[in-house]
Amino acid sequence: MTAELTRGQNHPLPGARLEIRVSAGTPVVAGATLGDEDGTIHGVAQVAHPGAPTLPGLEVSRQAAADHRLAVDLDAVPDAVHRVSVLLALPTGGRGPARFGAVAAPFVAVTGLDGAEVASYTITGLEAESAVVALELYRRQGAWKVRAVGQGYAGGLAELFADQQLPQAHQLAGSIHEAVASGLARSVPAPPAAAPAHRPDQGTAPRTGTGGSVPPASSPYDSQGAPGSGPGPQGPGAPGQHGAQQPYPGGPGEPATAGQPAAPGGDGPIDYSHPRRQTAAPPPPPPAAPPAEPGRPARPVAGDATGWSMEERLYNQVWGMFEDLARTTAAYRSAVDFADSRMEKELDQVLSDPRNRIGGQGDAAREAARARHGELVSQAREVLDRDVAQLVAEAEVVEPALPAAFARWDNPVWHAYRVPMEIPMALRLGDLHLPEADRIRIPMLIRLPLERGLWIDSGRSASLDGSFADSHEMRRLGLETAVAHAARLLAVYPPGEFTVHVIDPAGSGAQALAPLVHSGVLAAPPAQGAAGATEVLSRLTERVDLVQMALRGGAPDALPPGLDTSHQLLIVNDFPHGFDDRAVNQLRYLADEGPAVGVHLMMVADREESSGFGPLLDPLWRSLLRLTPVAEDHLADPWVGHAWTYEPPLVPPGSQVLQQVLAQVAAARRSWDR
């Protein structure tokens, strides 16, 4: 079974001899680099490109093409190589597209020699970039894995190589493009196609590329919204100055420009736009407010990122803040590490001379080393504090302007809540912060519709303040968190387009489930006992099967009458109580196949309590996004490597906002059903 990766995800490789197949819909340059354990590339001899297509265990194409096959033999690469990065770039100097945003999203697949796909990745979210690190094969504990990267560079190969600390980056990029240009000059062009007779009452069929296979259309959901598979930095930038971030699909297409090549035998230029992808640049953000004082940064403005709507601008701005905080914190940690290593080196040099181990000269040298260390750390902290202060000021402006789907429960926007008529582009699942910048909280936004289920971990855990919660308290907190998430999902979907089911085998969650039960938003009372769990699981499993068969048969309108076609959410409490082997297999099936057809899973469970099933449930836990009912630093940033502290979006104590929102949802559903 092929693993369809999203940005930041990885997958084990079954063998050493592989092919990497690239389909871009337009000619692209393919290359690869060999890096050590830290990702460092030691010279241009470690780069395979059209001018030097062969390296030990690696061979790339000698020319630009819409389809590529790169041969890889991981057993043949040198022992010092731990990373093989696959690069794609648009040729320069021609009349083709100058940015990936004007073409179909490139599609990369890792296959065995028999052609069977191991993993695939559609590189979405590219706009002004002309070069991209598509994916990397990396060695971890003696085994090789593949990771989807998708890091783009607007400056092309030169900026890409410079970012990887390669000497003579511009010269190497120039030599690659020269090799590609000479190869194109030597190639024989295809004969022009015969132009069909054109009648005045007929239009010219649009084109979507220059040849080759077109990869699947980009998904409207990007699973890097969660920091665990979240977006990475798109390039340098000061905090508060955010560029275009992964535009929301569905915008208008971009017409072909005069700089693009004419279609052979056609009447006009080729249109490189993908029919289901936004390729035009979004409208510019509103002008920022003038600086408060000369020489000071401009006052932050809510929605100053790019986007087609204020909702998209705020979404891009939030993730721009996330990237800025990640970058500035990474810079601070790197500076502290450098200061530590420098002080250790200086102290080692002092102690290496026996004459300096005692006496005033050695003490003075040690004090000088510590003083230099303190100065470096202090300078780094000043920069971090300055950047964090600017982000805090931006957060104070952005937070009150967020729509209900992005807002905390204590935001006044919920008091003016009205049931929406369309699904928002994302949903807030909590807040994220880092220990070096505890003053600021970044909203954790995840794209809708959900692409993964949610797992609320109710296992025993120590909170960050040092307090411990017993198993009963964690179960209660876990179910309350699940109810808050479910209420938010119900609130952001239009009436009749989201249905919630609950399995509570022992009936232990009656108190926490009361807001959902009493408001009448549940499809049925919570199912109890093994029989109730089996009935709900069988019904949802049958729904998944029916929708899949209808879609695969090309007849989505042939569903049985009366079938609920709305999105379905199943909340499972107190797992694995009341579940037998058959029910567990149905649960795994819903977690794997349900999201693609609108059936989503939310589990409140302690993994240790289900250890009796053995490794059978390991794929289930891996397929779900793990969240906690208490603050915990368990979400990893795949780009910078930070461990972000997650805080759940709990309703403030004593607040009735959740009950008020659910009452409006229930009233809207009753009027909709009439």
N, C-alpha and C positions, 0 to 999 in steps of 0.2 A: 504493500500500500504506500502510495506516494505521500510524503509529508509536505504539505503546502505551508511554507514558512512565511512569517511576517517579520518585519524589521526587528532585529535583535534576537530572534529565536535561533536555536541550534538543533542539530539532529546528528546522531552517530552515523558514521559511514561503514558499510558492511565489508568493503574490500579496499585494496590499495590501487587497483587499476580502474580508472574512471574516465568518463567523458563529461565535459561541461558544455552544454548546448545553449547557445544564445540566439534568441529571436527578437529582433528590434523593429522590423517593419521599415527600416531605412539603413543604409550602410553605416556601420560603426566600426571603430578600431578596437580590437580586443588585445589585451595584454595581461601580464601577471607578474607579481613580485614575490621574491623569496625573503622572508624575514626570520629573525631569530626569536628566542622565547619572549623578548620584550617587544617584538614587532619591528625592530630596527632593521633597515635594509642597508647592507654594507657595500655601497657602490653600485654603479650602473650595470656592472656585470651580473647583478642579481635581479635584473629586469628582463623579462621575455617580451618582445614586441616585434612588429613586422620587420624591422631592420635586423633583429637578432632573435629569431623565433624559437630557438631551441636552448633549453637549459636542462641540467640533469633531472630527469623525471617529469619534464614539462615541455610541451610544444604548443605554440599558438599559430594563428593564421598569419600569412604574409601580406594580406591586403584587407581593406575595409570591405565588409559585406553585411547584408541584412541577417544572415544566418552564419553562425560559427560553431565549430566543434573543436574544443581544446582537449588535448590528450594529457592525462595526468597519471603518473605512476608514483605513488607516495613512497613505495619501498626504495625507489631509485633516487629520491632527493637526499641531499647530504644530511648527516645526523644533526648538524647545527641548525638546520631549517626547522622551524616550528610553526610557521604560518605561510600559507600560499594565498595571496590576495588576487582576485580576478578583477581587472579594470576594464571599463568600457568608456569610449570617448567618441565624440562626433568629429569627423574630419574637418580640417580648416582649409580655407582658401578656395573651396568649391562653391557651388550654388545651392547646396543642400541646407537643411535646417541647422541653425546655430545653437539651438538649445533643446534639451530633452522635453521641455514642456510643449513643443510643437509637434511631437511625434507620439505614436502609441507607446504605452509603458513597456519598457524592455522586459523580456521574460527569460529567466535563467533556470536551467534544470541540470541537476547532477544525476548522471545515469551510469549504470554498469556497462560493460562491454557488450552485453546482450541487448542493450537499448532500454532495459527496465529502469524507470525513473526511481531514484532514491529520495530526492527532495527537489522542490521547485520554489521559485520566488519571483513574483511580479513586482518590479521596482516602481512603486507608485510615489506620488508626492513630489516629483521633480518638476521644476519650472525653468529657472534661468540657468541651471547647471548644464555644462557641456561635457563633463567627465564625472564618472561615478565609480566608487569601489562597490562592486555588485555584491560579492560574497567572499568569504575567506574559509579556507580549509585549515584547521589548526590542530596541533597535537596536544593532547591532554592526558597525562598519566599513561603514556604509551599507546593510546588509541587516538584515532583521527576523527574529527567532527567537522561539520559544515555549519557556518553561521551566516544568516542573511544580514547584510550590512546596509547597503543603500545610501552610503554617504556621498553626497554630490558636491561638486565644486564649480562655481560659476566661472572661475579663472581657467578652467580646462586642465589639461594634463600638467601644465607647469605648476599650477597651484596645488594639485594633488600630490605631485612629487615633492614639492617644497614642504607640504604638511607632513610628509613622511620622512623629513630630514635628509632627503637625498641631495648630495652635492651636485652642482651643475644641473639643477632641475630644469631650468629654461632651455639649456642646450639639449638635454635629453628629449624634452618634449618636441623641440624643433626638429631633431633628427628623426623622430618617429613620424611626424607629419610629413616630412620630406620623403621618407621611405614609402608612405602611403600614397602620396601624390605621384611619385614616379611609377608605382605599381598601377595606379589608375590611368596614367598616361600611356602605359604599354598595353593596357587591356583593350580588347576589341569590343566596341559597343554593339549592343543587340540591334537587329534591324528594326526599323520603325514599324509599328503595327498599322495595318490598313485602317484608315479612318472610316467609320460607318457613315452611310448617307445620313445627312442631318436635315430634318424638316423643320420649318419654322415653328411648328406646334409641339416640337419635342425639346426636352431639356437635355443637357449633357450630364451623364451620370457622374457623381462626385467620386473622387479617389481618396484613399486613406493612407497611401504609402507608395514607396517606390518598388515594392516587390517583397518576396519572402512571406513567411507566415506571420500572421498578426496574433500576438499573445492575447490571453483573455482580458476582457475589460477590467479596469481597476475596480476594486471593491469599494463601496461607499464607506466601509468601516475600516479604520486603521488600528490594529491591536497594539501599536506602540503608544496609545493614550495612557495605558497603565504604565508606569515607569518600569515595570518588569519587562515590557516589550516596547517601551516607550520610545519617543523620538530623540535623536541625538543632535548635537550642535551642527548647524549648517554652515558655520563659518564664524570668524571672529566678529565681535560686536560688543559695544558697551551695554551695560545693563539698561534696560528701558528702551533700547533701540532695536526693535524686532523686525526682522525681514519677513518675507512671505513664508508661511509654514503650511505645508501639506494642504492645499486648497480643497474645499469640499466639492466633490464631484457634482455634476449636473449643471455647471455654468455653461454659458454659450461657447460654441466652438470658435476657433480663430481662423479667419479667412486666410487663404494663401497670399503671400506677399510677392512683390515684384522680384525680390531677390532669390526666389525659389526657382528650380529648373522647370522648364516647360514640359508638359507631357508629350511624349513622342507621338506625333500624329494628331495631337489634341488641339483644342482651341484656346487653352489657357494654362496657367501654372498648376502644378500638382498641389493639392491640398494635403498637407502633412498632418492635419488634425485628426484625432481619433473620434469616431462618431459618438462615443459615450464617455468622453473625458473632457474636463475643462482644460482648455489650452490657452485661452486668452488670459492676459494678465488681469487680475481683479482690479476693480476701481481703486484709485489711490486712497489712502486713509485721509480722514479729515485733517486739516492743518493743525499742528500742535500749538498749544498756547505759547505766547512769547515768554522768554526767560523772566523769572521774577526779578533778577538783578543782572546787570552786565557781567559776563564771565561765568555765570552760574548755569547749570544745566536747565533746560526747559522744564516747566512744571508738567508732570505727567497728565495724560489725557486718557480717559477710558475709550477703548476702541481705536487706538492709533496704529494697529496692525492692519495688514491688507485683508481684503475679504469682500464678498459680494453682498453681505448683509451685516448688520451690527452684531448679530449672534456669531457669525463666523469671525468677525474682527476680534470680538472678545475672546473667542476660543483660541485664535492664533496668538493673541496677546498673552493669555494665561500660559500657553506652552512656551512662548518666548521668555516669559519670566522664569519658568522652570529651567530652561536652557541657560539663561543668564546666571541664575543662582548656582547651577551645576558647574558652569565654567569658572566663576569667580571663586567658588569653594575649592575646586580642583587646583586652581592657580595658587591659592593660599596653602593648601596641603603640600603641593610640590615645593613651594618656597620654604616651608618649615622643614621638609625632608632634606632639602639642599643645605639649609643652615645646620641641621643636625649632623649630616655627613661631613660637612666642612669642619665643624668643631671637632668631631671625632678624629678626622685626619690631622688637624693641627695639634691636638693633644697627643696623638700617637707620635708625631714628629718630635714633640717636646720630650716625651718619655723615652724615646729611642736613644737619646743621649744620656748616659748615666750621670753626667755632671749636672743635668737639669732636674733630676728627680728630687733633689733636696736643695734647699737654699732659696734665696730671694729671686734669683733669675728664673727658676722653674715656676715659682708661684706667680710671678709677673706674666709669664707667657701663658699660663693657664687662665689667669684673669682676663688677659687680652682676648684669648680665644672665646671665652664665655661672653665678653662684652660684644664682640663682633656677632656672635650668635644671637644675642638679645636684640641687637640693632636690626639684623636681617628679619627676625621674627616680628619685631615691632613695625617695620616698614610694611611687611606683608599684611599685618593685621590692620594697619591704617587703610590700605587699599580695599581689603575685604569689608571693613566697616563702612567705608564710603559707598561701595557698590550696594551693600545690604541696605544702607539708609535710603538710597535712591529707589531700590526695589520696594522697601516698606512704604515709601511715599506713593509709589505707583499702586501698590496693593490697596492702600487706603482709598484711592480713587476708583479702582477697578471693582473692588468687592461690592460696593453699593449699587453699581451699574449692572451687575450680572442678572440675567434672566432667571426665572425660577428653577429651571433644570440645572443651572450652574451654581445656584446660591445655597448658602447654609440655611438650616432651618430657622435660625434667628434673624435672617434677613427680612426687612419689612416688605419685600416684594411678595412674600407669601400671604400677607394680609390683603393684598389686592389680587389674589390668585383667581384666575378664570380657567376653566377646562379648555385646553388648546384644541385646535382643529387640524394640526399637523404635528408630526413627530419632530422633536428637536434633533440637532446633529450630535449632541453628546449629553452625558449625564454626570453629575458629580457624585463620586463614591466616597469622598472623604477629603482629608488634607494631608499634605506632605511637608516635611521640614527637615533640616539638617542641624546637627548639634552646634556647628559653628555659627549658625544664623537662626537662633531659636526665636527671634523676634518676628519672623515672617512665616506665613503659612501659604503654600501654593495649592490651589484647588486641584484635586486629582480628577481629571475629566476622562471619561471613556466613551468612545463613539457608540452610537446607536445605529441599527439594532445590535444587541449584544452578540459578540462572536464567540465568547466563552462563557461557561457557567461560573457561578460564584460559590466559593467555599468559605463560610464563616467558621473559623477554627475555634471551637469551644473547649479545647484542651487547656489544662492548667498552665498558667503562664504568669511570669512576674512582670508587672507593669514597670514603666520607666522610672516611676517615683519610688520604687523599691517595695511596694506593697504586693501582697499575694492574694489571689482570689481562688477559693476552693472550686471544686468541680461543679457544684450546684450553682454557685454564683456565676461561673463562666457560661454555663448553659443558659441561664436567664439572660445575661448580657448578650450572648450570641444570638438568641432568638429576637431580642429587642432590636439588635442591629439589623437582622434580616427583615423585620417588620418595617423598619425605617426605610431600608432600600426598596422593599416592595411598594410601600406607599409612594415613594418618589417616582418609581416606574409607572404606577397607576396614574399619578398626577400629570405626567408629561405626555402620555399617550392620549389621542382623541377618544371620545366615548365609543365603547364597543370594540376597540382595537387591541385590548390587552386584558387577558383573563388570568386569574391567579387561583391555583389549587394548593392545598396544604395537606401534607401527610404528617400526622402527629400520633404515632401508634399507641403510645401510652397515655395520651391526653395530658402530658406534663406541661405543655406550653399554653394552657388555656388563658392564663393571666396576660402573658405577653401578646398573644394573638387577639386579645379582646378588641383593639381598635379595628382590625380587619373584619372580625366577625360581626360586631355590633353595627358597623356602618353598612353592612350588606354588600361589600364590594367583592366578596369571594364568590366563585362559581358554585360552591356547595360547602356545607360545613366541613371542618377539618376531618379527614379520614382517619379512623382509629382502628387499631388492631391489624393483624396480618391480612385479614380479608379486605379491609378497607384500603390498605396500601396496595394490594394486588389489583384491586379494581381500578384505582386511579392510574397505576403504572400501565396496565393493559390498555386502558382507553387512550392514553397519550402515545403509547407505542404504536397502536393501530393508526392513530392520526398521522404520525411520522411516516409510516409505511404507505398510507394512502396518498399523501401529498408527494412523496418521493416517486411513486409509480406514475402519478399524473404528470409530474414534471418530466420524468424520463421518457414517458410516452408522448410528450408534446401536446398534451391535452389538459392544461391546468383548469379548464372550465368543466371537466368531466367528474368533478368530485361529487360524492353522494350528497343529496339535498339534506340540509340541516346540519352539515358539518361546520363546526365553529372554525372559521378561517382566521380569527384574530391571533395575535401573538399569545403564547401560553407561557406562564411561569409556574414551575412546581417548586414549592418550599418543602423541604424534607427536614423534619426536626427529630432529634434524638436518634440519629442513625448510629449503629445498625439494628437497634431494637425493632423487632417485628419484621425483619427482612430475612427471607431464605435465599438459597442460591439462585433460584429463578428470578426473584425480585431484584437481586443484586445485578444480574446480567441485564435485566431491563433498564436498570438505572444507568449502567455503563453505556448501553445503547442510546439512551436519551442524551447523555452527556456528549457522546461522539457525533451522533447524527442529527440531534434535535435542533441546534442553533441554525443550521442551514435552511430549515423549513419552519422556523419561527417557534420552536419549543425550547425553552431555556430552563436551566436548573439552578437552584440555590439551596445548598446543603448547610445545615448547622450540625457539625459533627466533630467529635474528637477522634483523630486518626488512630490513636493507640487503642481505643475501644473496639475498633474494627480489625485489629491485628489478627484475629482468629481466621479471617478469610485469606491470610497470607498475601503473596504477591499479586493475587487476582485483582486487588483494588488499586495497585500502584498506578496503572494508566488512568484511573478515574481521578486520583488526586492531582496528577500532572496536567490533566486537561482542564482543571478548574483554576480560576484566579483566587489565590488564598488571601483572605482579609481577616482581620482580627477585631474582636469587640473592645479591645483595650489598645492603647498606643503601644506600638512595637516597631522596631527598626528592622523589618524583614523584607522590604521591597528593594530590589537591586536595580541600579541604573546600568544597563548594558553598555552605555557609551563611555561614561567617565568612571564607573565602578563604585559610585557612592551607595551606601546602604541608607535609604531614605526611611525616616520614621513616618509611619502611617497612623492617622487618627481617624476613627470612624465618625460618620456624620450623625451623631445622636441628637435627639430632640432635647432642648434645654429643660431642666427639671421644672415641673409645674406648668409648662406651656401646653396649650390646647391646640397648637397649630396643626398637628398631625390629624387630630379628630376633625377639625374644621375643613381641612383639605379633603379628607376622605368623604366627608358628608357631601361636599360639592361634587366629587367624582360620582358618588352613588346617585345623587339627584340627576346629574347629566346622563348617566346610563339609563335611568328609568325613563326619562323623557325621550331618549334616543330609541328605546325599544318600543315605544308606543306606535 
